[in-house]
Amino acid sequence: MIRRRSLLAAGAAAAAGIASRRPAAAADTPGVTATELKIGHTNPYSGPASAYSSLGKLEQAYFNKMVNEQGGVGGHKINFISLDDGYSPPKTVEDIRQLVEEDQVAFTFNTLGTPTNSAIERYMNQHKVPMLFVATGADKWGDYQKFPWTIGWQPSYRTEAQIYTKYMLQQKPNAKMAILYQNDDFGKDYPAGVKDILGSRYAKMVTEATYEVTDPTVDSQIATFQASGADVLLVVATPKFAAQAIRKVHDLKWNPMFFMTNVAISVGAVINPAGPQNCIGMISAGYLKDPTDPAFANDAGMKQWRDFMNKYLPGADQTDGGYIAAYAVSDTMLKVLKQCNGDFSRKNILKQATDFHDNANPLLLPGITISTSPTNYHPIKAMQLEKWNGKTFERFGDVIVGA
């Protein structure tokens, strides 16, 4: 077992510490037998980001149940192995070592979290293990030159922040913006995106504050923002802290133009705990269909998802957007595996994952598709602004394609 380390020391040092322990592969296709394909996965089923446990629950049901009941892929049944990392980078390193070195998975899929994926990225690339469609929108997952075995899936956080800033300037040219963000690579992409648009005006127009995932609340930061005279608020947080921020804004009777990161707008995980009436007017940017949006009541893709939920996850909260995201990215992963045509070598799996062109997905918003190439590791680049009306998010404006 590796020793627990501080979050700040969990990255390159942790990865380097485990690099020498991986045994030599017995064949060119680790994780693959004549009848089985092993996929590795880490997810915070516990800890400060446990609201995202819905993703892992769905993905296990998708591959271990639905796909296998349909006969598997390419003559292989899927063995989807999911471990709880508690959103702790040292635990992610430990889990990944087990998945790669002991379980001998062919690749990992949708491992969740920016700090947790940052802790394993170098190790995975040194050992040429595909790290596919990571569940984080950090802009750095598109660095195909430095980390060719790691690819993102969802839109870049930096692009998302650019979209918010452009809209803010249209509505409030002289705005005073406050940004609350998680103090890691997840959070830092957002002020970077705002700076991309504001340039030299950033220091004059923006006030920043951070929080740590171990903090009990973010109440003091929100109160300080209100006292500063800010009239625009951007919150970059995981669900627990997002709900806290919404409630505090409401309790203070503060009424800024309120932007919320896309990863914290699940109705089940954020809006309902915060109080739906407390969120009215809050703006975000979406790329996935919202299960609470009546516009999708008879949508074929949503029906497909609901049928899956009713069969494989009965009783689960179908207002939790995590289940939508997990189903959508699993659909992409399944298409990649089918595109492999039975060749599940790590090299070919990566090749197929980086050779998608305008691929449709049942749960993406109309007008948004998925494309990758060996020089494009940002599969989804488009989003649409949306505003909470008390019952659902109403989309407005055109689909916006980021850089």
C-alpha positions as CSV (number, residue, x, y, z in Angstrom):
1,M,0.0,0.0,0.0
2,I,1.2,3.5,-0.7
3,R,1.3,6.1,2.1
4,R,-1.3,8.9,2.2
5,R,0.2,12.2,1.1
6,S,-1.1,15.7,1.1
7,L,-3.1,16.7,-1.9
8,L,-0.3,19.0,-3.0
9,A,2.2,16.2,-3.2
10,A,-0.1,13.7,-4.9
11,G,0.8,14.5,-8.5
12,A,4.1,13.8,-10.2
13,A,5.8,12.5,-7.1
14,A,3.1,9.9,-6.4
15,A,3.1,8.8,-10.1
16,A,6.9,8.5,-10.1
17,G,6.7,6.4,-7.0
18,I,4.6,3.7,-8.5
19,A,6.1,3.7,-12.0
20,S,8.7,1.1,-11.3
21,R,6.2,-1.4,-9.8
22,R,4.3,-2.3,-12.9
23,P,5.1,-5.8,-14.0
24,A,5.9,-6.5,-17.7
25,A,2.8,-7.2,-19.7
26,A,2.3,-10.9,-20.6
27,A,1.0,-10.0,-24.1
28,D,0.3,-7.0,-26.3
29,T,-3.2,-6.9,-25.2
30,P,-3.4,-6.6,-21.4
31,G,-6.9,-6.8,-20.0
32,V,-8.1,-8.9,-23.0
33,T,-8.7,-12.6,-23.1
34,A,-10.6,-14.6,-25.7
35,T,-13.8,-13.8,-24.0
36,E,-13.3,-10.7,-21.8
37,L,-12.3,-7.1,-21.9
38,K,-11.4,-5.3,-18.6
39,I,-12.0,-1.6,-18.2
40,G,-10.8,0.3,-15.2
41,H,-12.6,3.2,-13.5
42,T,-12.2,5.4,-10.4
43,N,-15.0,7.5,-8.9
44,P,-15.8,9.4,-5.6
45,Y,-18.4,7.1,-4.1
46,S,-17.5,8.8,-0.8
47,G,-15.9,12.0,0.3
48,P,-16.5,15.7,-0.6
49,A,-17.5,15.0,-4.2
50,S,-19.7,11.9,-3.6
51,A,-22.6,13.7,-5.4
52,Y,-20.9,12.4,-8.5
53,S,-21.3,8.8,-7.4
54,S,-24.3,8.6,-9.8
55,L,-21.8,8.5,-12.8
56,G,-20.0,5.4,-11.5
57,K,-23.3,3.7,-10.6
58,L,-24.7,4.2,-14.1
59,E,-21.4,3.2,-15.9
60,Q,-21.2,-0.1,-14.0
61,A,-24.8,-0.9,-14.9
62,Y,-24.2,0.2,-18.5
63,F,-21.2,-2.1,-19.2
64,N,-21.5,-4.9,-16.7
65,K,-25.3,-5.3,-17.2
66,M,-26.7,-3.8,-20.4
67,V,-23.8,-4.3,-22.8
68,N,-23.1,-7.8,-21.5
69,E,-26.8,-8.8,-21.8
70,Q,-26.6,-7.7,-25.4
71,G,-23.6,-10.0,-26.0
72,G,-20.7,-7.7,-25.2
73,V,-18.5,-6.1,-27.8
74,G,-16.5,-7.8,-30.5
75,G,-17.1,-11.2,-29.0
76,H,-15.9,-10.0,-25.5
77,K,-17.9,-9.5,-22.4
78,I,-17.0,-6.4,-20.4
79,N,-15.5,-6.6,-16.9
80,F,-16.0,-3.0,-15.7
81,I,-14.0,-2.5,-12.5
82,S,-14.9,0.6,-10.5
83,L,-13.0,1.7,-7.4
84,D,-13.8,4.4,-4.8
85,D,-11.1,7.1,-4.6
86,G,-13.0,9.5,-2.4
87,Y,-11.9,12.4,-4.6
88,S,-8.4,12.0,-3.0
89,P,-5.5,12.1,-5.4
90,P,-3.3,9.7,-3.2
91,K,-6.2,7.2,-3.2
92,T,-6.6,7.6,-6.9
93,V,-2.9,6.7,-7.4
94,E,-3.4,3.6,-5.2
95,D,-6.5,2.6,-7.1
96,I,-4.9,3.1,-10.5
97,R,-1.9,1.0,-9.5
98,Q,-4.3,-1.8,-8.6
99,L,-6.2,-1.5,-11.8
100,V,-3.2,-1.4,-14.1
101,E,-0.7,-3.6,-12.3
102,E,-2.9,-6.2,-10.5
103,D,-6.2,-6.2,-12.5
104,Q,-4.3,-5.6,-15.8
105,V,-7.1,-3.5,-17.3
106,A,-6.9,-2.7,-21.0
107,F,-7.6,1.0,-20.3
108,T,-9.3,3.4,-17.9
109,F,-12.5,5.2,-18.7
110,N,-14.2,8.4,-17.3
111,T,-12.0,8.6,-14.2
112,L,-13.5,11.6,-12.3
113,G,-12.0,14.8,-11.1
114,T,-9.3,17.2,-12.1
115,P,-7.0,16.8,-9.2
116,T,-7.4,13.1,-9.2
117,N,-6.7,12.7,-12.9
118,S,-3.7,15.1,-12.6
119,A,-2.2,12.7,-10.1
120,I,-2.2,9.7,-12.5
121,E,-1.8,11.3,-15.9
122,R,2.0,11.0,-16.1
123,Y,2.0,7.4,-14.9
124,M,-0.7,6.4,-17.4
125,N,1.2,8.0,-20.3
126,Q,4.6,6.6,-19.3
127,H,3.0,3.2,-19.4
128,K,1.0,3.9,-22.5
129,V,-2.3,2.9,-20.9
130,P,-5.3,4.7,-22.6
131,M,-6.9,7.2,-20.2
132,L,-10.1,7.8,-22.1
133,F,-12.8,10.4,-21.8
134,V,-11.8,11.6,-18.3
135,A,-14.7,13.1,-16.3
136,T,-13.3,16.6,-16.1
137,G,-13.4,19.6,-18.4
138,A,-9.9,20.9,-17.5
139,D,-8.5,22.5,-20.7
140,K,-5.2,20.6,-20.3
141,W,-6.8,17.2,-21.2
142,G,-6.5,18.4,-24.8
143,D,-2.6,18.4,-24.7
144,Y,-2.2,15.6,-27.3
145,Q,1.5,16.4,-27.7
146,K,2.6,16.1,-24.1
147,F,0.1,13.4,-23.0
148,P,-1.1,11.5,-26.0
149,W,-2.7,8.7,-24.0
150,T,-5.1,11.0,-22.2
151,I,-8.2,12.5,-23.8
152,G,-11.1,14.5,-22.4
153,W,-14.8,14.4,-23.4
154,Q,-16.8,17.3,-22.1
155,P,-16.3,21.0,-23.1
156,S,-13.3,22.8,-21.7
157,Y,-13.9,24.7,-18.5
158,R,-11.8,27.6,-20.0
159,T,-14.1,27.8,-23.0
160,E,-17.1,27.8,-20.7
161,A,-15.8,30.7,-18.8
162,Q,-15.1,32.6,-22.0
163,I,-18.8,32.1,-22.9
164,Y,-20.0,33.5,-19.6
165,T,-17.7,36.5,-19.8
166,K,-18.8,37.4,-23.3
167,Y,-22.5,37.3,-22.2
168,M,-21.7,39.3,-19.1
169,L,-20.1,42.1,-21.1
170,Q,-23.1,42.2,-23.5
171,Q,-25.5,42.7,-20.5
172,K,-23.3,44.6,-18.1
173,P,-20.3,46.3,-19.9
174,N,-19.1,47.8,-16.6
175,A,-19.7,44.8,-14.4
176,K,-17.8,44.0,-11.2
177,M,-17.3,40.3,-11.2
178,A,-16.6,38.0,-8.3
179,I,-15.3,34.4,-8.9
180,L,-15.4,31.7,-6.3
181,Y,-13.4,28.7,-7.4
182,Q,-12.0,25.4,-6.1
183,N,-8.3,25.8,-5.5
184,D,-6.9,23.3,-8.0
185,D,-6.7,22.9,-11.8
186,F,-10.5,22.5,-12.0
187,G,-11.1,25.9,-10.5
188,K,-8.2,27.8,-12.1
189,D,-9.4,27.2,-15.6
190,Y,-12.3,29.6,-15.1
191,P,-10.4,32.8,-14.1
192,A,-8.1,31.9,-16.9
193,G,-11.0,31.9,-19.4
194,V,-12.4,35.2,-17.9
195,K,-8.9,36.7,-18.4
196,D,-8.9,35.5,-22.0
197,I,-11.8,37.9,-22.7
198,L,-11.2,40.8,-20.3
199,G,-7.4,41.0,-20.8
200,S,-5.9,44.1,-19.1
201,R,-9.3,44.9,-17.6
202,Y,-9.3,41.8,-15.4
203,A,-7.6,43.3,-12.3
204,K,-10.0,46.2,-12.2
205,M,-13.2,44.2,-12.9
206,V,-12.7,40.9,-11.0
207,T,-12.4,39.8,-7.4
208,E,-11.3,36.3,-6.6
209,A,-11.6,33.9,-3.7
210,T,-10.9,30.2,-3.4
211,Y,-11.9,27.3,-1.2
212,E,-10.4,23.9,-0.4
213,V,-12.4,20.7,-0.7
214,T,-11.8,20.1,3.0
215,D,-13.4,23.4,4.0
216,P,-16.7,23.1,5.8
217,T,-18.5,26.0,4.0
218,V,-18.0,28.8,1.5
219,D,-20.3,31.2,3.4
220,S,-17.6,33.7,4.3
221,Q,-16.4,34.1,0.7
222,I,-19.9,34.8,-0.5
223,A,-20.4,37.4,2.2
224,T,-17.1,39.1,1.3
225,F,-18.1,39.2,-2.3
226,Q,-21.4,40.9,-1.5
227,A,-19.6,43.5,0.6
228,S,-17.2,44.2,-2.2
229,G,-20.0,45.6,-4.4
230,A,-19.8,42.9,-7.0
231,D,-22.8,42.6,-9.2
232,V,-21.8,39.4,-11.1
233,L,-21.0,36.1,-9.4
234,L,-19.3,33.1,-11.0
235,V,-19.2,30.0,-8.8
236,V,-16.9,27.2,-9.8
237,A,-17.6,24.4,-7.3
238,T,-18.5,20.7,-6.9
239,P,-22.2,20.1,-5.9
240,K,-21.8,20.3,-2.1
241,F,-20.2,23.8,-2.2
242,A,-22.4,24.9,-5.2
243,A,-25.5,24.3,-3.1
244,Q,-24.0,26.1,-0.2
245,A,-23.2,29.2,-2.3
246,I,-26.7,29.3,-3.8
247,R,-28.3,29.2,-0.3
248,K,-25.9,31.9,1.1
249,V,-26.6,34.2,-1.8
250,H,-30.3,33.8,-1.2
251,D,-29.9,34.3,2.6
252,L,-28.0,37.5,2.1
253,K,-30.8,38.8,-0.2
254,W,-28.0,39.5,-2.8
255,N,-29.1,39.6,-6.4
256,P,-26.0,39.4,-8.7
257,M,-26.0,38.1,-12.2
258,F,-25.2,34.5,-11.1
259,F,-23.3,32.1,-13.2
260,M,-22.8,28.5,-12.1
261,T,-20.3,26.0,-13.6
262,N,-21.9,23.3,-15.7
263,V,-20.6,20.5,-13.5
264,A,-22.8,21.7,-10.6
265,I,-26.2,22.2,-12.2
266,S,-27.8,18.8,-11.6
267,V,-31.3,19.3,-10.4
268,G,-31.1,16.3,-8.1
269,A,-27.6,17.0,-6.7
270,V,-27.6,20.8,-6.5
271,I,-30.8,22.6,-7.4
272,N,-33.1,20.6,-5.1
273,P,-30.7,20.6,-2.1
274,A,-30.2,24.4,-2.5
275,G,-33.9,25.0,-3.0
276,P,-35.3,25.4,-6.6
277,Q,-36.8,28.8,-5.8
278,N,-33.4,30.0,-4.5
279,C,-31.9,29.4,-7.9
280,I,-34.2,31.3,-10.1
281,G,-32.3,33.4,-12.7
282,M,-29.1,31.4,-12.3
283,I,-27.2,31.0,-15.6
284,S,-25.1,28.2,-16.8
285,A,-24.0,26.7,-20.1
286,G,-25.2,23.2,-21.1
287,Y,-24.3,20.6,-23.7
288,L,-26.5,17.8,-22.5
289,K,-30.3,17.4,-22.4
290,D,-31.9,18.2,-19.1
291,P,-34.2,15.5,-17.8
292,T,-36.4,18.2,-16.2
293,D,-36.8,20.1,-19.5
294,P,-40.4,19.5,-20.9
295,A,-39.0,20.1,-24.4
296,F,-37.4,16.7,-24.2
297,A,-40.5,14.9,-22.8
298,N,-41.0,12.9,-26.0
299,D,-37.4,13.0,-27.2
300,A,-36.1,9.7,-28.6
301,G,-32.8,9.9,-26.9
302,M,-34.3,10.8,-23.5
303,K,-36.8,7.9,-23.9
304,Q,-33.8,5.6,-24.5
305,W,-32.1,6.8,-21.3
306,R,-35.3,6.6,-19.3
307,D,-35.9,3.0,-20.4
308,F,-32.4,2.2,-19.3
309,M,-32.8,3.9,-16.0
310,N,-36.1,2.1,-15.3
311,K,-34.6,-1.3,-16.1
312,Y,-31.1,-1.1,-14.6
313,L,-31.3,1.6,-12.0
314,P,-34.9,1.5,-10.7
315,G,-35.6,4.0,-8.0
316,A,-32.6,6.3,-8.9
317,D,-33.3,10.0,-9.0
318,Q,-33.9,10.8,-12.6
319,T,-33.4,14.5,-12.0
320,D,-29.7,13.9,-11.2
321,G,-27.8,15.1,-14.3
322,G,-24.9,12.8,-13.4
323,Y,-26.9,9.9,-14.8
324,I,-27.3,11.8,-18.1
325,A,-23.6,12.6,-18.4
326,A,-22.6,9.1,-17.6
327,Y,-25.0,7.6,-20.2
328,A,-23.8,10.0,-22.8
329,V,-20.1,9.4,-22.4
330,S,-20.7,5.6,-22.1
331,D,-22.5,5.8,-25.5
332,T,-19.3,7.3,-26.9
333,M,-17.1,4.7,-25.3
334,L,-19.3,1.8,-26.6
335,K,-19.1,3.2,-30.2
336,V,-15.3,3.4,-29.9
337,L,-15.1,-0.2,-28.8
338,K,-17.3,-1.3,-31.7
339,Q,-15.1,0.7,-34.0
340,C,-12.1,-1.4,-32.8
341,N,-13.5,-4.4,-34.7
342,G,-12.3,-6.8,-32.1
343,D,-8.7,-5.4,-31.9
344,F,-8.5,-4.3,-28.3
345,S,-4.8,-3.6,-28.2
346,R,-4.1,-0.4,-26.3
347,K,-2.7,1.2,-29.4
348,N,-5.8,0.5,-31.4
349,I,-8.2,1.5,-28.7
350,L,-6.5,4.9,-28.5
351,K,-6.4,5.2,-32.3
352,Q,-10.2,4.6,-32.5
353,A,-10.9,7.0,-29.7
354,T,-9.1,9.8,-31.6
355,D,-10.8,9.1,-34.9
356,F,-14.4,10.3,-34.4
357,H,-16.1,12.7,-36.8
358,D,-19.3,14.6,-36.1
359,N,-20.6,11.6,-34.1
360,A,-24.2,12.0,-32.8
361,N,-25.2,11.2,-29.3
362,P,-28.7,10.5,-27.9
363,L,-28.2,12.9,-25.0
364,L,-26.3,15.9,-26.5
365,L,-28.3,19.1,-27.2
366,P,-29.5,19.6,-30.7
367,G,-26.7,21.0,-32.9
368,I,-23.9,19.5,-30.8
369,T,-21.8,16.5,-32.0
370,I,-18.6,14.7,-31.0
371,S,-15.4,14.9,-33.1
372,T,-11.8,13.8,-32.4
373,S,-8.6,13.4,-34.3
374,P,-5.0,12.7,-33.5
375,T,-4.6,16.5,-33.1
376,N,-8.1,17.2,-31.5
377,Y,-8.5,15.9,-28.0
378,H,-11.5,18.1,-27.2
379,P,-14.4,16.0,-28.4
380,I,-17.2,18.5,-27.5
381,K,-16.6,22.2,-28.1
382,A,-20.1,23.6,-28.2
383,M,-22.4,24.8,-25.5
384,Q,-25.7,26.7,-25.1
385,L,-26.5,29.3,-22.4
386,E,-29.4,28.4,-20.1
387,K,-31.2,29.9,-17.2
388,W,-33.1,28.3,-14.3
389,N,-36.8,29.3,-14.2
390,G,-37.8,27.6,-11.0
391,K,-38.7,24.3,-12.6
392,T,-36.1,23.7,-15.3
393,F,-33.2,25.3,-17.2
394,E,-34.5,27.3,-20.2
395,R,-32.0,27.4,-23.1
396,F,-31.5,30.7,-24.9
397,G,-29.4,32.1,-27.7
398,D,-27.5,30.0,-30.3
399,V,-25.2,27.0,-29.8
400,I,-21.8,28.6,-29.2
401,V,-18.7,26.9,-30.5
402,G,-15.6,27.5,-28.3
403,A,-12.0,27.8,-29.4
